[in-house]
Amino acid sequence: MICVSLAEETVAGCIEALEQLDCAEIRIDRMRLTVDDVPTLFSLPKVLIATCRPGPYLDNYRKDFLLKAIESGAAFVDVEVESEVDYREEIIAKARSCGCGVIVSFHDHARTPVRHELEGIVDACFRVGADIAKIACMVHSARDNARLLGLLDSHRKIAIVGMGDKGRITRIAAPLLGSPFTFASLSKGKETAAGQIDKETLEGLLRNLAESRLRLTT
């Protein structure tokens, strides 16, 4: 599934973008909104992931945003594996009570860890309550891509993201190898992460691959 990562500054801009989407990640940390604005977005009949990364907001505000998103109908909430225990557990408990899926995520913006480290991180994500583990790492080589994609050889639900230009192949290959999501930008110039491919281009690439695979099997 292609999930468009939205970082529109305003609620109105986000709603307009969602008109053409079925699945989106709402980057609350990149928007200008209040907790009272949250239900307007997350009550929409879409598959929405509530995400609020550390940085712009203190943890108590981040938690309030995410709890309100869960209450309002978010399909998934994303919480970082390295979060404070109390913060993480309160969000996960609320998600469980509301039937909201839990994505526990790990990000390394500098490198892709070695295989045993990645496997340990995945284990940690599920140990703290993930329904889906999301592993996003900066890619510098083909071997980095191979290590990330290799994580998909699992009975567990794992979403992998190779960040940077050299990691773009993972955004195309991952959904074909079992990743529940691949993340795209709304359009060129609206990327929320390094190496992100715009939705239209990514859809075309995946469609071409599917057609090629079909031709090979007939």
Backbone bond lengths (Angstrom), bond angles and torsions (degrees), N, CA, C in turn:
res aa  C-N    CA-C-N  psi(-1)  N-CA   C-N-CA  omega(-1)  CA-C   N-CA-C  phi
1 M - - - 1.454 - - 1.524 109.84 -
2 I 1.328 115.83 132.00 1.463 119.52 174.94 1.518 108.50 -84.44
3 C 1.320 116.18 122.93 1.458 122.74 176.68 1.520 107.61 -111.06
4 V 1.315 116.31 119.99 1.461 120.69 -179.43 1.522 109.05 -85.71
5 S 1.307 116.31 125.93 1.450 121.74 179.19 1.527 108.79 -88.06
6 L 1.333 115.78 113.56 1.461 121.35 -174.52 1.520 111.56 -101.98
7 A 1.320 115.20 132.92 1.455 121.27 176.85 1.524 109.59 -132.92
8 E 1.327 116.20 38.91 1.463 120.09 175.80 1.531 108.54 -64.60
9 E 1.304 117.30 138.58 1.465 120.00 -174.27 1.522 113.15 -67.94
10 T 1.325 117.35 -34.41 1.455 120.84 -173.53 1.521 111.70 -113.55
11 V 1.331 114.82 159.92 1.466 120.57 176.56 1.524 109.99 -62.25
12 A 1.324 116.44 -43.43 1.463 120.51 -179.34 1.522 110.91 -60.71
13 G 1.327 117.21 -42.89 1.461 121.13 178.89 1.509 111.82 -64.39
14 C 1.322 116.53 -37.11 1.462 121.15 179.51 1.528 110.60 -68.91
15 I 1.316 117.09 -42.80 1.459 121.19 178.91 1.529 110.36 -62.04
16 E 1.318 116.52 -41.90 1.466 120.43 178.70 1.525 110.82 -61.43
17 A 1.333 116.19 -43.10 1.466 119.93 179.04 1.522 111.26 -64.83
18 L 1.317 117.23 -37.46 1.460 121.15 -176.92 1.523 113.30 -69.17
19 E 1.309 117.50 -17.53 1.461 120.60 179.90 1.533 111.53 -59.26
20 Q 1.340 116.41 -29.17 1.460 120.11 -177.28 1.524 112.92 -103.69
21 L 1.325 117.51 11.60 1.460 121.23 -174.68 1.521 112.10 -124.21
22 D 1.326 115.72 150.36 1.460 121.70 172.59 1.523 111.51 -101.07
23 C 1.333 115.66 -31.54 1.471 121.19 -175.67 1.520 109.09 -136.58
24 A 1.319 116.48 131.72 1.464 119.89 -179.59 1.520 111.20 -151.36
25 E 1.314 113.95 149.46 1.460 121.66 169.53 1.524 106.81 -98.78
26 I 1.323 116.66 123.76 1.463 121.00 178.75 1.523 108.16 -94.73
27 R 1.328 115.73 110.13 1.464 121.22 -179.79 1.518 109.58 -84.77
28 I 1.316 114.81 83.95 1.462 121.56 -177.00 1.523 111.27 -57.24
29 D 1.325 116.45 -34.52 1.469 120.71 -178.46 1.522 112.63 -66.40
30 R 1.328 117.79 -15.63 1.454 121.68 -178.77 1.531 112.05 -103.86
31 M 1.332 116.79 7.23 1.457 121.45 -176.00 1.526 111.49 -113.68
32 R 1.319 114.61 163.80 1.459 121.83 171.77 1.526 107.52 -107.31
33 L 1.336 115.67 99.82 1.451 119.58 -179.33 1.516 110.29 -154.69
34 T 1.327 115.08 168.26 1.454 121.79 176.35 1.521 108.56 -110.96
35 V 1.322 116.05 168.93 1.463 120.27 177.48 1.524 110.24 -59.84
36 D 1.320 117.05 -34.36 1.466 120.56 179.92 1.523 112.67 -66.99
37 D 1.331 117.39 -20.55 1.468 120.99 177.99 1.527 112.57 -78.34
38 V 1.312 116.41 -21.29 1.464 121.01 -170.58 1.533 113.70 -58.80
39 P 1.343 119.75 -45.20 1.469 118.73 -179.54 1.523 113.99 -59.39
40 T 1.323 117.11 -30.40 1.459 120.37 179.21 1.527 110.92 -58.24
41 L 1.331 116.38 -36.48 1.465 120.88 -179.55 1.518 111.87 -84.66
42 F 1.302 116.73 -50.26 1.463 119.61 -168.60 1.526 114.45 -83.57
43 S 1.319 117.59 -1.89 1.459 120.37 172.29 1.524 111.07 -90.98
44 L 1.343 117.25 -3.48 1.458 120.51 178.60 1.531 110.09 -69.04
45 P 1.351 117.87 147.02 1.471 121.17 -177.29 1.525 112.24 -78.08
46 K 1.317 115.72 65.16 1.460 123.25 179.86 1.526 108.60 -132.39
47 V 1.334 116.36 162.16 1.462 120.91 171.10 1.526 106.84 -85.66
48 L 1.330 115.86 104.33 1.464 120.78 -173.09 1.522 111.42 -119.41
49 I 1.326 114.45 135.73 1.462 122.53 174.92 1.527 107.94 -103.58
50 A 1.307 117.05 125.79 1.466 121.92 177.27 1.522 109.03 -91.62
51 T 1.328 115.51 119.11 1.464 121.56 -178.66 1.521 109.24 -132.06
52 C 1.324 115.80 133.93 1.470 120.35 175.47 1.521 107.67 -142.21
53 R 1.321 115.86 93.79 1.459 121.42 -175.72 1.540 111.65 -70.73
54 P 1.335 116.72 154.57 1.469 120.33 176.29 1.530 110.90 -61.45
55 G 1.307 115.39 151.19 1.466 120.15 175.67 1.506 112.93 134.36
56 P 1.326 118.35 -81.66 1.462 120.11 -175.57 1.528 114.14 -66.59
57 Y 1.339 116.67 -32.51 1.463 120.64 -176.20 1.521 111.07 -118.70
58 L 1.333 116.29 144.22 1.454 120.80 172.64 1.527 108.90 -66.40
59 D 1.321 116.02 159.00 1.461 120.01 -174.68 1.524 113.20 -59.17
60 N 1.328 118.18 -34.66 1.466 118.09 -179.25 1.522 111.52 -66.31
61 Y 1.344 117.10 -35.34 1.456 120.42 175.87 1.528 110.74 -71.82
62 R 1.329 116.29 -41.99 1.466 119.68 177.83 1.522 110.37 -57.81
63 K 1.309 116.04 -44.10 1.464 120.54 -179.65 1.525 110.94 -62.89
64 D 1.330 116.92 -43.96 1.464 120.24 179.76 1.530 111.01 -60.56
65 F 1.330 116.52 -42.16 1.466 120.31 178.17 1.529 110.82 -60.41
66 L 1.320 116.01 -47.75 1.461 119.93 -175.55 1.526 112.18 -69.96
67 L 1.320 117.66 -39.65 1.463 120.11 177.42 1.528 110.68 -62.34
68 K 1.320 117.07 -41.63 1.461 120.68 179.10 1.528 110.52 -66.80
69 A 1.332 116.75 -38.04 1.477 119.95 177.84 1.524 110.44 -62.63
70 I 1.323 116.52 -42.75 1.464 120.44 178.78 1.524 110.20 -61.50
71 E 1.323 116.75 -47.43 1.464 121.25 -179.67 1.532 111.30 -61.59
72 S 1.323 116.34 -29.51 1.466 120.71 -173.61 1.521 113.59 -87.32
73 G 1.346 117.15 -6.99 1.454 118.98 174.89 1.509 116.78 120.09
74 A 1.334 118.60 13.68 1.468 120.17 176.51 1.526 109.94 -55.88
75 A 1.336 115.93 138.34 1.460 120.00 177.59 1.523 111.17 -75.34
76 F 1.349 115.85 -34.74 1.459 122.30 179.61 1.522 109.40 -141.29
77 V 1.321 115.44 152.35 1.456 121.59 169.95 1.521 107.37 -123.00
78 D 1.331 116.22 140.16 1.462 121.74 -179.71 1.528 108.46 -107.32
79 V 1.323 116.07 124.71 1.460 121.17 177.48 1.525 108.37 -130.28
80 E 1.319 117.26 137.03 1.458 122.14 -175.29 1.531 110.96 -73.98
81 V 1.310 116.24 139.55 1.459 120.73 -176.53 1.522 111.69 -64.21
82 E 1.332 116.93 -27.86 1.457 120.06 -178.67 1.530 113.02 -88.45
83 S 1.315 117.67 7.19 1.464 121.75 179.91 1.529 110.99 -61.85
84 E 1.337 115.47 157.45 1.463 120.19 173.38 1.531 109.30 -58.38
85 V 1.307 115.87 142.45 1.464 121.09 -173.16 1.524 111.78 -57.93
86 D 1.338 118.05 -48.38 1.459 120.60 -177.03 1.523 111.29 -62.36
87 Y 1.330 115.97 -41.67 1.465 121.75 178.99 1.522 109.82 -60.59
88 R 1.306 115.98 -50.23 1.463 121.45 -176.66 1.523 111.42 -65.29
89 E 1.325 117.26 -44.73 1.455 120.26 -175.04 1.528 112.08 -67.65
90 E 1.337 117.29 -35.41 1.463 119.14 178.75 1.530 110.85 -65.96
91 I 1.316 115.98 -41.26 1.466 120.09 179.21 1.527 110.53 -66.15
92 I 1.322 117.12 -44.48 1.464 120.16 -179.25 1.523 110.81 -65.38
93 A 1.336 117.38 -39.18 1.462 120.27 178.72 1.526 110.88 -63.07
94 K 1.319 116.88 -41.89 1.469 120.44 177.83 1.525 110.33 -64.15
95 A 1.331 116.79 -41.03 1.463 120.17 178.73 1.524 110.47 -61.11
96 R 1.313 117.25 -43.76 1.463 120.98 -179.72 1.538 110.54 -61.41
97 S 1.324 116.64 -40.82 1.463 120.25 -177.06 1.520 112.28 -71.30
98 C 1.334 117.11 -20.69 1.466 121.17 -176.75 1.525 113.69 -108.29
99 G 1.319 117.33 4.29 1.457 120.18 -179.54 1.515 113.61 70.77
100 C 1.313 116.67 29.08 1.465 123.16 179.87 1.525 109.13 -98.11
101 G 1.321 117.49 131.43 1.454 120.74 178.00 1.515 112.39 -69.54
102 V 1.331 115.96 150.21 1.462 121.56 -177.42 1.528 110.81 -112.08
103 I 1.315 115.73 120.96 1.464 122.20 171.41 1.519 107.21 -104.35
104 V 1.315 117.12 119.29 1.465 120.65 174.00 1.525 106.46 -103.47
105 S 1.327 115.72 123.60 1.462 119.88 -169.25 1.524 112.84 -116.93
106 F 1.328 113.21 154.67 1.464 122.39 175.03 1.519 107.58 -132.93
107 H 1.326 116.58 134.91 1.462 121.54 178.97 1.525 110.15 -129.62
108 D 1.308 115.85 132.85 1.466 121.93 171.69 1.516 106.58 -128.19
109 H 1.328 116.10 105.94 1.464 121.33 -175.20 1.529 113.10 -84.61
110 A 1.332 116.20 2.31 1.468 119.79 -178.45 1.526 113.00 -109.71
111 R 1.335 117.87 -33.64 1.462 119.86 -171.81 1.515 110.83 -158.61
112 T 1.329 115.37 175.14 1.460 122.43 168.75 1.525 107.18 -108.19
113 P 1.317 118.53 115.64 1.473 120.38 -179.38 1.527 111.93 -60.00
114 V 1.323 114.94 164.12 1.460 120.06 177.73 1.532 109.19 -68.89
115 R 1.334 116.30 165.56 1.454 121.49 -169.79 1.528 113.02 -57.09
116 H 1.329 117.79 -46.58 1.462 117.79 -175.78 1.524 111.48 -67.10
117 E 1.341 117.52 -30.48 1.459 119.98 175.73 1.523 110.52 -67.72
118 L 1.328 116.37 -43.64 1.466 120.20 178.82 1.527 110.97 -60.52
119 E 1.325 116.00 -43.53 1.462 119.42 -179.79 1.528 110.81 -63.65
120 G 1.328 116.41 -37.68 1.462 120.33 177.15 1.520 111.63 -65.59
121 I 1.325 117.06 -37.75 1.469 121.39 178.42 1.521 110.43 -66.37
122 V 1.331 116.33 -43.64 1.467 120.36 177.60 1.529 109.80 -59.64
123 D 1.331 116.94 -45.90 1.465 120.67 178.33 1.528 110.77 -58.34
124 A 1.336 116.77 -41.55 1.465 120.99 -179.68 1.519 111.17 -63.85
125 C 1.329 117.23 -38.97 1.470 121.21 178.88 1.521 110.75 -59.89
126 F 1.329 116.26 -46.49 1.462 119.15 -179.23 1.525 111.71 -73.58
127 R 1.313 116.50 -31.33 1.461 119.34 179.72 1.527 111.73 -64.29
128 V 1.334 117.76 -33.82 1.466 119.67 -178.62 1.524 112.81 -89.68
129 G 1.345 117.85 -0.64 1.450 118.52 171.43 1.512 117.79 123.87
130 A 1.320 118.22 16.18 1.463 119.95 -178.53 1.523 112.46 -70.16
131 D 1.327 115.65 140.33 1.449 121.57 162.12 1.530 108.79 -87.28
132 I 1.337 114.43 -34.53 1.465 122.73 175.85 1.516 107.67 -133.19
133 A 1.324 116.97 131.68 1.468 121.29 172.13 1.532 107.78 -95.71
134 K 1.311 116.27 131.17 1.466 120.75 177.36 1.528 108.14 -113.32
135 I 1.325 115.92 122.52 1.458 122.12 -178.47 1.527 108.08 -118.80
136 A 1.327 116.05 114.14 1.468 121.74 -178.44 1.526 108.97 -122.65
137 C 1.322 116.29 120.01 1.466 120.84 -175.66 1.524 110.82 -136.26
138 M 1.326 115.54 150.53 1.454 120.96 174.56 1.522 109.48 -72.33
139 V 1.329 115.01 131.90 1.467 121.23 -177.12 1.519 110.43 -105.92
140 H 1.335 115.62 132.55 1.464 121.43 178.81 1.521 112.75 -119.58
141 S 1.343 117.22 -8.17 1.460 119.22 -175.20 1.522 110.55 -156.67
142 A 1.332 115.46 168.66 1.465 120.73 175.92 1.522 110.75 -62.44
143 R 1.314 116.81 -35.00 1.465 119.36 -179.89 1.524 111.18 -66.44
144 D 1.332 117.51 -34.00 1.463 120.15 175.04 1.527 109.95 -60.88
145 N 1.328 116.20 -45.40 1.460 120.07 177.27 1.521 111.30 -59.18
146 A 1.326 116.11 -44.12 1.463 120.84 -177.95 1.525 111.27 -62.78
147 R 1.337 116.72 -40.23 1.464 119.48 179.24 1.528 111.25 -64.56
148 L 1.323 116.75 -42.70 1.462 119.85 179.42 1.527 110.95 -64.85
149 L 1.315 116.51 -48.76 1.465 119.77 -178.89 1.526 111.50 -64.08
150 G 1.332 116.88 -31.13 1.457 120.80 178.54 1.519 113.20 -63.17
151 L 1.331 117.35 -23.44 1.461 120.36 178.42 1.524 111.84 -64.93
152 L 1.329 116.55 -20.85 1.459 120.44 -177.74 1.530 112.24 -75.35
153 D 1.324 117.18 -8.28 1.465 121.36 174.12 1.525 107.94 -79.46
154 S 1.332 115.24 72.37 1.462 121.40 -172.34 1.517 109.89 -154.56
155 H 1.327 116.45 152.27 1.461 120.73 174.63 1.521 110.99 -81.15
156 R 1.344 116.09 -10.36 1.454 120.29 -178.91 1.531 110.59 -91.46
157 K 1.328 116.47 158.83 1.461 121.18 -179.68 1.532 109.40 -83.92
158 I 1.328 115.00 115.80 1.459 121.12 -177.65 1.521 108.85 -132.15
159 A 1.317 116.09 129.05 1.466 121.55 173.52 1.521 107.55 -105.96
160 I 1.325 117.06 127.77 1.464 119.40 -179.52 1.528 109.37 -118.42
161 V 1.313 114.07 146.54 1.463 121.51 179.74 1.521 108.92 -137.24
162 G 1.322 116.73 122.72 1.454 121.18 171.90 1.522 108.59 -95.63
163 M 1.307 116.46 113.41 1.459 120.17 -178.15 1.529 110.67 -85.67
164 G 1.337 115.51 155.93 1.453 120.91 -178.42 1.514 111.39 91.87
165 D 1.334 116.18 164.55 1.469 120.62 -178.37 1.522 112.24 -59.39
166 K 1.337 117.01 -37.23 1.462 119.89 -178.31 1.519 112.89 -74.09
167 G 1.326 117.03 -12.04 1.457 120.20 179.68 1.515 114.10 -96.81
168 R 1.335 116.91 3.20 1.473 119.56 -176.25 1.523 113.01 -60.09
169 I 1.317 116.72 -31.76 1.457 119.62 -178.54 1.527 111.22 -59.78
170 T 1.332 117.15 -31.16 1.468 119.09 179.95 1.520 110.93 -67.20
171 R 1.321 117.30 -30.89 1.469 120.81 -178.83 1.531 110.91 -70.17
172 I 1.330 115.61 -23.20 1.468 120.75 177.98 1.527 110.45 -90.95
173 A 1.324 116.00 -43.72 1.461 120.36 -174.31 1.526 113.13 -78.50
174 A 1.326 117.68 -34.61 1.467 120.38 -172.33 1.523 113.90 -54.36
175 P 1.350 119.78 -47.58 1.472 117.74 -179.03 1.522 113.38 -66.71
176 L 1.325 117.08 -21.68 1.464 120.86 177.79 1.524 111.42 -79.86
177 L 1.335 116.14 -16.07 1.464 121.23 -176.59 1.520 113.08 -110.81
178 G 1.354 116.43 8.82 1.458 118.54 173.34 1.507 116.74 116.68
179 S 1.324 118.26 -5.03 1.459 119.67 177.87 1.526 109.43 -66.83
180 P 1.332 119.04 128.77 1.466 120.17 -177.12 1.520 113.86 -67.60
181 F 1.330 117.03 -23.58 1.458 121.88 179.00 1.515 110.14 -136.17
182 T 1.333 115.71 149.28 1.453 120.80 160.67 1.518 105.28 -129.61
183 F 1.301 117.04 136.90 1.460 121.19 -171.05 1.518 111.28 -98.50
184 A 1.334 115.54 135.50 1.460 122.41 -178.36 1.524 109.21 -130.32
185 S 1.331 114.97 162.49 1.471 119.16 172.92 1.520 109.00 -90.07
186 L 1.324 115.74 159.81 1.463 120.44 178.77 1.522 110.80 -63.15
187 S 1.319 116.37 -40.69 1.464 122.55 178.43 1.516 107.88 -160.98
188 K 1.319 116.55 170.71 1.459 120.11 177.90 1.524 109.40 -61.27
189 G 1.319 115.15 134.71 1.457 120.10 -177.95 1.515 114.00 94.38
190 K 1.351 117.40 -7.29 1.461 120.43 -179.89 1.526 111.25 -116.09
191 E 1.315 116.18 31.33 1.461 121.13 179.92 1.536 110.32 -67.95
192 T 1.310 116.61 143.70 1.462 121.59 175.34 1.520 111.81 -108.17
193 A 1.340 116.63 -1.79 1.459 121.21 178.17 1.523 108.78 -152.79
194 A 1.316 115.32 153.15 1.463 120.70 -178.91 1.517 110.92 -62.93
195 G 1.334 116.74 130.51 1.454 121.38 177.21 1.513 114.87 86.81
196 Q 1.321 117.60 1.81 1.457 120.58 -179.80 1.530 110.42 -66.03
197 I 1.314 116.75 140.10 1.466 123.32 179.47 1.527 108.31 -101.45
198 D 1.324 117.18 141.73 1.460 118.69 -179.89 1.528 110.69 -70.38
199 K 1.312 115.83 153.53 1.471 122.73 -172.77 1.527 111.94 -56.77
200 E 1.308 118.47 -46.23 1.462 120.96 -176.41 1.527 111.03 -62.34
201 T 1.331 116.54 -44.30 1.463 120.41 179.83 1.523 110.62 -66.05
202 L 1.323 116.56 -44.26 1.463 120.04 -178.48 1.528 110.89 -64.38
203 E 1.322 117.53 -40.98 1.464 120.38 176.67 1.528 110.68 -59.87
204 G 1.326 116.95 -42.41 1.460 120.52 179.40 1.514 112.11 -63.70
205 L 1.326 116.74 -42.23 1.463 120.75 179.63 1.530 111.11 -63.76
206 L 1.315 116.21 -45.37 1.470 119.41 -179.26 1.523 111.13 -68.09
207 R 1.312 116.87 -35.90 1.469 119.92 177.59 1.527 111.14 -65.28
208 N 1.321 116.39 -43.08 1.465 120.43 178.64 1.518 111.67 -63.50
209 L 1.327 116.09 -39.95 1.463 119.44 178.11 1.523 111.30 -65.11
210 A 1.332 116.42 -41.33 1.461 120.06 179.71 1.528 110.92 -64.05
211 E 1.327 116.17 -40.60 1.469 119.68 179.27 1.520 111.25 -67.50
212 S 1.336 116.43 -38.91 1.467 119.85 178.21 1.516 111.08 -64.79
213 R 1.316 116.21 -41.25 1.466 120.44 179.38 1.512 110.30 -63.86
214 L 1.348 116.65 -39.05 1.453 120.55 179.44 1.526 111.25 -64.38
215 R 1.338 116.14 -41.40 1.463 120.02 178.72 1.520 112.03 -63.44
216 L 1.322 115.76 -36.24 1.457 120.54 -179.13 1.520 112.53 -69.56
217 T 1.309 117.08 -23.38 1.468 120.64 -176.31 1.531 112.56 -100.58
218 T 1.334 117.67 2.09 1.461 119.98 -179.51 1.525 110.16 -117.32
